Amino acid sequence: MQEHSDSQSRDAVAMRTTPVPDLGFKVSASDLDLEKDDSLTSKEKLKEDVSDVDAELTELTPMEALKWNVDGDQSPFPEVQACVSTEDDESLEVNTFRMWALMTIFVILFSGVNMFFSLRYPSLSLTYVVAQLLVFPVGKAWERLPTWRVGFRSFSFRINPGKFNVKQHAITVICVNLTASTAYAMGGLVAMTSEQFWNRDFGAGFGVLFILTTQFIGLSRIFVAGLARRWIVYPGALIWPSTLSSTVLFRVLHEPQEYGSANGWTMTRYKFFFAVTAGSFVWFWFPDYIFQALSSGLGLIPISFDWTVITYAGAPLTTPFYVTANCFAAVAIFYLGIAPTLYYTGVWYSDYLPLLSSSTFDNTGASYNISKVVNADFTFNEAKYKTYSPMYILSAYSLSYALNFAAITGIIFHTYLYNGSDISAKFRNSREGGEDIHKRLMNKYKDVPDWWYGIIALITLGLDTQLPVWGFVIVAWGLGIVMIIPEGILEGTTNQRVFLNIITELIAGYAWPGKPFANIMIKMYGYNSIKHGLDFAQDLKLGQSRKVSPRVLFAAQIYASILSCLTQVGVFRWMLGNIENLCSTKNTDRFTCNGTRVVYNASLIWGTIGPQRMFQSGQTYSQIMYFFLIGPCLVVIFYLLYKRYPNSWVRYVNLPIFFNSAGNIPPANTTQYSLWFIVGFVFNYYIRKRAFAWWKRYNYLLSAGLDTDVAFATIIIFFALSYQGIKLVWWGNTVNSTTFDGKSVPWKKMAKGAFFGPGPGEF
């Protein structure tokens, strides 16, 4: 057993005879509110408080993890021990022609293909795990090419630089992961440009700048938010759980295999991964194509045999169980308890609407016809509005808004109360709290100078965003500054992220009433300021796990971001000129742009009609605005309870997670959240406690294997069957669409010519 060299750490926590390093808190007496005249010394009191904490079998909360001793030769966190190697070979070549070539090819391929199919229904998305597996054999095959040197002197390079190593593999996949998914702002660009929506084509140049600035605003946030890397990337406690399955897959592909026993299992990780992938690949054809009723179940019991359904609400194998428990508690309280009560008692006239839908409705229960309340130029017409109907949403949908409001304000208070001292200490000294083995190994590489990030920030500020200066700086830019550290700490420790799309639409709706374009722009810049910044930080953590040179990775990420923007805009411009009826519901090849239609409708709802006609005092849903206050108030109450009872169950309550957890309802449903909770309980609680060695070796690899089979099976099914229009029609594939839920039948039905709520001229 490895002991800490720090004698204070040995005194703080009793040594355990376990096969992993001893762990210790680095907490001062003041942190535990100890008095000098206590009958117990500070160290004895601290030992009493934490001696029962076992980081192997008991998950640490973020508050505890940030105070945990990280000075040993292993990470003290078993999740990291299971997935991240503590060895680093500095001799491995990284900045090679092969790495840049592979990255260029796969970024263009993945971003282009994903852009093309994002406008089609059903859509297809090539995920990073597909890139991770495809790049590997291509890189290995490259080893057989001639080792010719091309170029002149310092500008020369070898076509084949030798062995394809894990660092070249990692940078390529990191850049694909950052850029392959269709840029969030593409939905806004398509909505503005397509003749089926706003039909305002500003040209290819505007498109490139729009996408580029929305992407770079996230990258620049790393600089502007006080050089946030020291808070959201470097600390060992910020393990970024979503990166661990990818990290362990790199080890399986590049490192020698372990042959020891793990709770009786002797299968190597390599064999386990491919056995899981092969078996689940075969099985996935049943719930996805042959017998689709297996995907959603046949009743109230939360049963599904489809991995995409189980993971729709979250990743159960890579998310700490206490996080899953917080999420399910919110779902049980608000969606299994409050939402049905609101629905069947007719609050907000919800009993005349479907139980679960993300659509908007008028006062007859029909879909809201936005054309009845706008002029020819799509500006809002209040006279038409008063003769038509207010806009109604489901009670479940309104609850998701309310919880999002509570999460946004709650996370700011939560971060200040629980993590304020750690943030302040790292502001003064970036190494405060210690550096784990992985950060210490990275110290030998030159870090990215702060002014590099500053240049990205200045470029983003200098480009024309078509917004008022104050709107861009205060709303889009300022929101990211306030939220990047709280959001980064939250996701880096819990695998959860509070999304800002609703709050940005709300702010823009009040700031620029009746201006849907401004609403789109603020939503894209404000939302992306956090989304892309967190994606960038996540990839920096993955690069640290693989011991990749920060400067090479930074340059690769910037290059890949620019390349993907050019590719995606180029593909869209080609589609605009070569696909007839693009985005029309009559498109024969099903390029109907369903995702863009959601962006377009949101711009009409929040930008044209405006939130003041839904949430302002006296309007139908005005009560949910109180959740802006409810969030911080509950955070303070539970913080005081935590300080009073630090070792009770209260330590596991995380209210930003609790409030934010059900943000996918709708379109997600309680069955998907129940499945997420059940699978998380089985693997990250029960198996972790009963078969820790098995969990440590196989859990994250199981997640990677199941994700891999879904990715490849989806691609094959899409191109071989769905794209060709080949359907298997039988009871097992049609039964779900014949139910009341499938048909979105409301509990009460309006009589013909009748309406609910205020009548014309009364609202």
Phi, psi and omega in degrees: 000134181279126178260152174288142175285337181285114182295330179296323179292323179294323179290329186290321185228134180297142181288144181243141179272071179236160184283004178247163183300149174294150184240155179207147173279146167249079185238138179274165179299326181295332180294332181257010179056044181275140177266151183295330184262019176301150176291336176258142174290166180302314183293320180294319179297316179298318180298319179296323183289325190244001185294335180275355182278123179238109186291346177285313188258342182242123180290140177271140173284162179303323180298319180286320184297323182291344178256002184283144181290125183244018188279354185286181180274004173224152171297137179287353184263120186299331177299319180287319177305321184290336191240333190248128179284145177263012179253150179216127177258103183290343184281349182294130177284135181241308186280071186244163177300320182297317180299312181294323179293313180297318180297316179300312182299311186283329176294314178297314182297308186288316180293324179291313180296315181295323177295315182300312185275350179293336180269003181252150174235125358288149184269172179223140178226123174278118185268170183296330181293330174294317178297319182300322181276328180284323181296324185301305180295328178294317178296320179292321178294328180298335180299340183272353179288161177298152180267036181296147175257131182243141179108193185225122177051239185290348179260019180260162177206160177266134178297319177243102183280008179111215185294135175283117187249173187294330182288320175297319178299315184295314181298319179300313183290322178301316181290324175294318180298322181289328193239346189290321180294146182301131180306135181304323183288349177298328176300320177291320180295316179296319180297321180288325191269319187296141179290346178281347182239253183276336176056045176241091183270110180267003177097167183293323181299315176299318181300315180297314181294321180298310181293318183296315182290324178292328176285315186287339179296330176287319179296319180291338180297333177301325178280308191294324182281046175069036179055064194293353180304323183295341180257327190244356179238310190289320185301138179295333181290337177273089188274347183048074187308329183294341180274347191288323179294323177292319180298316182291330177292323173302318181293322179298320184282334190242347186246156174300150186271150175274142182240009180286178181264138176235097184053040177092351179268124181248002180296135178291159178299323181300309180294321180298314182300311184286333175293316178297315182297315182294314181295314182287335175299314179296315183295323187301335179297331182289300181291336184271334185222311189283315185221079190289345175295337176293342183284319187247359180082175184236016181187202184285334182291131183286084180236129173207147180245026182246119182297329179292329176286318181298325183261006183297321181276341182168172180268103188290333184276338181252358179261127177307144187294324181297332175292314178301320180294319176301317181296313183291329176300318178295317180298317181297317183288311189272327188250340172261345181245293187289314184301311177298325179296314178299320184294308187279350172263000173078019177296135182060025180058026186290341181290348176266003182242163176301159181290323183217117178194152176258010181277171175247152188225159174260188186280009171251358183089001178274164177300139183292126182265097186295334182295342181279354184233013180233158175277182181298330180267015176069016172277155185289136178244103186294326180297314177298321181300316184291337178268353182258270186190149167294166177264135181240144174233165182290157177297323178294322180292318179295326176295324178294324174297312182300314181294325177294320177299317180294322181293320184295313178283326181294323183293329178294313179293320180299315181296318180295315184287314186273328187237005185302318182293322179293319179296316181296319180295319180286338174294323179281324183214114186296341180262008178299136182092356178089164177236132179284175185302325184287321176291323179295323177294329180283343183296340180286345179264147177292127180280167178285124178299147181300328183291340174297314177295325178299322178297317178300319179298315181294320178299317180297317179294329185280341182280148182285121181255002182065019178242154170302146183303315182294326180293319180290312186291313186281313186276297185292311183285313185295322180299320178293322179299316182292323192262344190297318181287310175304316180294319181295317178295319180298308183289324181294339180251336189236350182072018180242153183219131176273119184274146187252009184295322182289316183293325178292321176295321180296313180298313181296325179297323177281323184286323182231069182297138178077011181238089184294329180295317177298324179296317178299313184296313180296320179299315183292315181287316181294316180293315183291336180300331176264313186304306185287329176297318178289323175299318179296314179296320178299319180288329173297322178293320177296321176296323176294322179297326180263005176058049180267142179303123183300324183289321177294317180296318179300311180299320180294320180294319178295315179299314181295323179296315179295316182297317181292324177298313179298320181294311184293319177293320178298316178297317180296317179297323178295315180297323181298325183264348187238349179251116182291138180058038178301131179077001177277147176293347179266004181298125186289338180261012175065028171273074188261356174057050183299319179296321178293326179299326177294317178297316180298313180297322179296322179294328177287317182293307186275329183267318183275300179288312174094147181292338182296338179268005177235320189246352182288160182307131181094347179272171189303316188252027184296334184296331186288346177293340178294342181293340172300329178268325181299320181303302180299322181298315179292326177299315180296316180300312182288333175293318178295322176294321178296318178295326180281323182233071188293340182256008180271182179297342181298333180298337181269355180281123177233101189291325173303320176294314181304311182289322187277344192302320187265025183294345179270002179261123334288166016273346176295166179225176185293332177299315181295321177291323178296318178295319176302316181293315183297312180295320177298319178298314183298313187270315187267358173239298186292305182293323178300323179281323187268332182219066187299321181297318177297313181302316184294324183276321193247340190302307183289331176289325175299318177299315179297319180295317179292322176296322182294314182297320179298318182298310184286321178295321179298317180299314183293314180298321181297307185284324183280330187235299186299314183294333179272359179076019181273117182240148175254104186260113173198174186308318183295344179252355182240348187299324182294326182282351182265355180277167177298321177297317180296329180266001180055048180277126179285164180290318178246146181245136180283140174290152181299128180088351180267169177209162176250162178078191180298142180274179179306132179082358182256005182225000000 
